[in-house]
Amino acid sequence: MAEKARPAAKASKAQDLERIKRRLDMLDNRLDSIDSMVTAVAERIMLQPVVLNVTCPHCGKNIEIALIGSTKPGR
């Protein structure tokens, strides 16, 4: 009876490993996407200013955040 339980346990471990591998691949893809977006924003900031307008959820005031960068000459 113990011998019958072993193949099921091996199959379950293989399924768990496959599921973990798929999740790690999805996480890797998401991190790549985030990296691409952050890089694009950083490049844009270096070329021209970016302004973010945020409304405070507590007091309702508008907050303006300006990001300004400068590039080195020759780039």
HELIX and SHEET records of a PDB file:
HELIX    1   1 ALA A    2  LEU A   47  1                                  46    
SHEET    1   A 2 VAL A  50  THR A  55  0                                        
SHEET    2   A 2 ASN A  62  LEU A  67 -1                                        
END                                                                             
